[in-house]
Structures are given as C-alpha cells and as structure tokens.
Amino acid sequence: MEIDAAREVRTTCPYCGVGCGVLAKVAADGQVSVRGDADHPANFGRLCSKGSALAETIDLDGRLLHPEIDGRRVGWDEALDRVASTFSQTIAEHGPDAVAFYVSGQLLTEDYYVANKLMKGFVGSANIDTNSRLCMASSVAGHRRAFGSDTVPGTYEDLELADLIVLVGSNLAWCHPVLYQRIAAAREKRPEMKIVLVDPRRTMTADIADMHLAIAPDGDVALFTALLAYLGQHNALDRAYIDEHTTGFGQALFAASKLDLAGIAEATGLSEDELGRFYSLFARTEKTVTVYSQGVNQSSSGTDKVNAIINCHLATGRIGKPGAGPFSVTGQPNAMGGREVGGMANMLAAHMEIENPAHRARVRRFWNAPALAEKPGLKAVDMFKAVADGRIKALWIMATNPVDSMPDADAVEAAIKACPFVVVSDVLESTDTVRHAHVRLPATAWGEKDGTVTNSERRISRQQAFLPAPGEARPDWWIVAEVGKRMGFGEAFAHATPAGIFAEHAALSGLENDGTRDFDIGAYAGIDGEDYDTLAPFQWPAASQGSPPTTRFFANGNFYTPDRKARFIPIRPVVETRTDEKFPLVLNTGRVRDHWHTMTRTGKSPRLSQHIAEPFVEIHPADAQLFGIGDADIVRISSPRGEVLVRALVTPRQRQGSLFAPMHWTDQFAAKGRLDALTASLTDPVSGQPALKHVAVRIEKFAAKAFGFAVMRARPASVAATYWVVAKCRGGWRVELAFADDNMGWADFAASLFGAPPTSDTLAYHDRDAGQHRIAAFDGEHLAGALFVAPGPVAVSRGWAAEKLEEVHAGQRERFRIVAGRAGAGRPDAGATVCSCFSVGANQIAAAVAAGCTTVASIGETLKAGTNCGSCRAEIRAIIEARRVQAAE
Ligand code: SF4
C-alpha cells in the first residue's frame, strides 16, 4: 500500500480497552513518532506509558514475514491451500465440530467478523472462541442475565460526573491508566468526589482512594449481595424504578437478606466498621458508578459478582444516568468489537443469540449460509480440552498466545503439540504458541493494518495503517477470506477492503431491528471507502433511522428482555476454600504498568522493560517470615499443575495469606515464568471464564548457590542458568540470573552469554572465597557484555550497568570501574525506573524529596517525572510518602 509519509495518521492504541486515540507520524528518515489525539473523546490527548512508547515496538526484529509449512518457507497459495484443504478434509471426515478457531481481542472488528462468518456461517460449527473469554466473559454473561443484552449502559464521562466511584477488582492506575488520569483530574476539580477501592491488594490505584477495602479473595459476591439487603433495610431503594422497569426484586432481596453481618464480615474479610462505612456511603450517594474488570470477571463466581453489582444499581435506579451506573471496563483493545460481531462461541453476530431460531434465520438469510451453526460451540477452556482429547483435530489460532495465557497452560501446550493440524497467524516468528504450529501465517501488525475497534464505552474508532506491510504479511481478514474462498465459499468471502466488511457488519446489525436489539450501527451500512477512512470515533447505537438523543442506556428502562424489564438475579454467596495444608496460599494473578499480555510488543521497548524487568511475587512480611523468604530471594511457587521461579517482593501492600504475581513472562523472556502453568481450568459455570485470581499454591525459597546480573549488546542465544530473565535495555539486553551450582566456569559462561569468544578483550575479577566474580568483555571501545556474580542478590545498579553498553570505554580506568561494579564519584545511580517517559529512577526521586520536593508537582518541576503520561504519579507519591514516614520515625 502507498503510505503518505508527510501525513499524521489518526489511529487507536492497540493495548487496553480504554481505546485512546493516537496520532502517528512517519518522518522523512523513517522515524515514527506518536502522540495522543486531543480530539479523541476517550483520552483527549493523553497517552499512558505503554501508548507513549508505541514507536519503540514496531521494528521488524523477530517478525514473521513469510508463510511457512513445517518450518519451510512457502508461498501464500501453498499455505492457504494447505489450510483450506486440511480443514475441509477434517470436516468431511469428522464433522464441523472437529475444527476450531481460537481468536483474539487484538483482532480488528473486520478480522473478527470474517472469522466468525466463516466458522459459524459456512463451516457450520460455533467452535470459535476468543482470548476475550479470559477477560470479560463474566461481564457479558452478567449483562445478558440482567439486561437481556450485552450492553454497557454508561460512558467515560460518568466517571467524571460521579460523586462516588467504587472500583472493584480493578487496578486502573496500571491497567487503564488514562481512565485513572481522567478520574484523578476530575477529583482534583471536585475534591468532594469519593473513591472506594475494593481489592485484596493495596495497588497503586489506592493512591486516589478514600477507602481501601482489602477484600478476601472472591468476597465481592457477599459484599454486594449484602449491600442490596442494606439498601432495602435503610430505605435507599428507588421503588418507582424497581416497580416500573424490573422483575425479580423480591427474590433477590430475600436471598440477600439471609446474610447476617458476622457472616458477611467472614466472607469478605472486612470489619463490620468497614462494611458499615462503605454501605452508608453507597446508600446516600445518588451519583455512583461501580467500575469492575478482571478482579470481578476472572472468577468461578464472576457472573454472580457482576449481577450482585448490577442488582444494587437497579435497586437504586442508578443506571444510564449521568454519573451513575455499573461499568465494565475491558482489558483488551477490541474485546467489545469481538462481542459485537459474535466472536464468542455462545453468541451469533451483531448481538444476536445463537439459541434464538429467529435470529439464526435472519443471519442465515443475510449471509446466505445454509450451514449456519445451530448451537453454541466450545468455550476456550473446553475447546482446549477437546483439542487434548482429540475431538478437535484442526485448530487455527489467530493473534494470541494460549500456551502462556490459558489456565493450566502446560496442559494446553501439550494439547496443541499433540493436535494433528495447528495453524497460527501471528506477527512474530517465535512465541511460545507459534513454535508448535504446522502452518505459520504472517499477519500485519499495528501500524500496518486497517479497521475498527470498540472501546469500553461502546466507542468505535478507526485503526489506520501508516506503515507498509513488511515482507509478505497480510491482514487477518484477508487471510481468513482467502481460506474461505478455497474451502468453496467464494461468494461469501469476496471482500476486497475492510470498509466493505464494516459496511456488511453495519448492515447486519440494523437488519430488521425493531428496537429489540441494542447493537445497531445500521447508519453505516452504506459507508464507502472514503468515509470509512475519515470515520470519526462514534458511540453506538447509530441506527439507520437515527440515533437516540442519549448515549446512555436504561435510564428509562427499555431493557432487551422479552418484557423489556431488567431482571434481578437472586445471589447466594458461597465461600470457597481452595487452600489446604499442601497449598496454603491464594495466588492472585494480574498485570504490571508497563507490560502488556505476553510482552510480544512491550518486550521490544527498552523504556517499558525497565520499569519492572523481572517476574515477581508480592508476599506479606508475615508470610515471608513464616516461609523463610527474604526480599529479592528467588522463590518457587507451585500448584498441583506446575511451578514458576520468580523474585520475591516482601510488602505489606499484599494481603496476608495471599500472593500476587504478574502474568506477562513467557519462555521467550524467562527460564520458568509462565504463571498460567499454575492456574486451574476451573471456570465460572455461566460465563465459562477461568478463575485466574484464586489459585491455591505453595511458596518456597529457591536455594540458589549463586546469583548473577549481566548486560550485553546482543541477545543471548541461550542461558545455562536455573533462573534467568532477559529484558531489553537501551544498548542491548540485561539478564537476571540465579544458579543451583556455584562451581561454574564463569569465563566460559560469560563468553556464551555475550556471544564473544573467551579470547576477546576481557577484564575479570575473581574472589572465589567470597563467591564474587565480575567479567567484562570489550569489542573495540565498546562493552560487549559484563557479568556480575555474587553469593546473594547482586547489588550492582541495573541502570548504571545498562548505560555502560552505550558508552565508549577507551581508557583502562573506566573499564576497571565496570569490573569494580560501581559508578565513579559524582555518577549517582538513578535506581529502578519509575517514570518511563523521561527515564527517571527511584533514587533520583528520593534524592529530590530529600532536597525539599514534597509534592508530585514539585517532583515534576524538578525532574519532569510524571509530567507526560502521568502513569507514574502514584509511584512518585508513594516514594514521597515513604520518605515522609521515614523522616517521622
Ligand atoms: S490507557 Fe494506555 S494502554 Fe490503554 S488505550 Fe490508552 S494509551 Fe493505550
């Protein structure tokens, strides 16, 4: 495609469900720069650290650029023929349910639409599910139970208009940073706004919370069920709304009333005083928004949690009004778009229901698809079980990495390895999943592809290409359509452009909609290429007969149930104990600020890789003492399914009896960091979403004989250490190491790490008695690599060592300083990166605080830290607070 390099292209961030607008520009020298789009209503110009670093993630290192069959480069025709013929043959021999697609919330709506159409319409199976099943399936199920449709009633503006925001299982500061910034800015203008955080951990989001409820794992069902009873007992109900617009209130209240305060305190782990203060605040605040994300959804009771929350909003009539409503925030950039096209196994298309014969007949007619699937397909966890037991014999994985992200990940990997035919379309040639594919199909990446995404507030925005497709990479929709044609469905897959696909999707959404379906963008059914290219972000609904005057749903009822009334769901909280003597701790999994999913993109950015460069586990000091674990020890976490090795972070922010660990690290970045090897395939019975945040585990110190840290210019081909974690840094790579054996040939080990022969220009220091070894190898005037080994965690400053890769080392004195492992006088160590935008470290911020900066604003004035994307402001405030406490002691 022709790209106009002088033009600034309006596109959308490919990370989280906030869906920020991005302006991307390619300079004459090919350099790409990005900035926030001030006109985009999701972010008004803001970007978080991940969005700001997008330009660092688009190089072609590691890209899959040509189709391959069994590791052999082939042309597109051969690859597509192989996929089409194997799928057709499998269907002919074993039936349509013997094949499956596992797709992704990273796909654009147009990609998703075509994949869903091929599987449900023409293969005749509904075996298409998505990694969004791991993200927000419980919200979908909860919405459909209560509203009769998967509708998010509110908008982001409600977060600024609310007088009370309740954040449940949602670390917005790190996972949806721009929404967090919008709330923080609104709170600065209206300090009377109250924020309650419900989370087992004291996350960075607690920085703006007036109240932090450190709830027991899965205690949220009891918390909100009992809130309903409290609202009933304290005359805080909207009787008119309940009577006019809902059904089932009596049964829901009856079920809720069975809980007594002592029982709720036990189920939630909260004191009666905490419960009383929260309930009273909720009851008296009309403008309340309850925001929830993975902490609610990723649970075996996720759908009940969602309905327990929605029940409280229905009972108070606080829904669809400015500043009031339940609000599900999605993790992925296009989880909502996937829901709209029916990209989940239990949905049809355009929010129509696969179980509904009239809906099926309509879609069958529209697609001219006589083989349309008649029943729901297998949800993600069941799908991989079917791969494991041989029911599914041909599997196509698109834009996702289930070997790392699915629960019981080792079993999922074994299933994929054993599957007779696996196709993976991806942008990278080497991921933990791609390595098992029989056919690898190179897909275009962010910046090269065109289409639309929908964010958490139902806003559809364009993603636009500003770079040419590299090698033979092709858009996902094109790849799927070509396979569809080769399977004999040419007429249905004659799409030539994403604009045409979007127009078809829009037409289907509006087809025969008499107001009984929420998702309707029929106004765009006739959109042409030009209008599509300049399409401004818009919120649905956008029906062909004109949009309603409000962008919110349900203030006046009109739900999408047969009687147009919302359904209260009676909830009976169940307190589940999963721990036992062997596995006494609860593991909660989640994310860090500067990484995304399995790091296939953020792992390329030196800036993002410096904030947290290593997988870790947060453990409460009392638990650390109990299990003999010190800060920075390497620990082994085990469950009945697998184990990981990570670094211990001892912190009172963690709840006693629970651990927290992030899910990003894969075999590409760590020796044993795949966290989902620990999680179970236990799912919510309604939504099928896995319970990734409540896993019984044990923890023990890994008795390392030696620890190491190294920097090197080239990424090591392999690392012969029991524990290693590799991360990108500015001049090359850095590696954390730990060894079960301290009797190593360190010179040879260093040479293998640096990719340099042992005869290269090398300086070394060995103190065998003290277990200290330091080796630096030079390539001319540049450092090829430096290795530091010690009997305990290596104390060398990571930032300082990484800087050495970018410097010239002509003199012996400078070279000896590297081997000494410390900066020279007057070269202070910046410490761990806090502000990724301006590379400001924790030590620099602490020094500024010691010098008199006592506010985040004054740190910004002195160091610039926190003045760009603002994602680090909570951490800066924590450093200021820690210094203040230290000074007071
Ligand atoms: S909040 Fe950050 S990651 Fe999410 S869409 Fe905006 S810039 Fe991207």
Residues whose N, C-alpha, C, O or C-beta is under 5 A from the ligand:
A	BS01	SF4	C13 Y15 C16 V18 G19 C20 L47 C48 K50 G51 H176 P177 V178
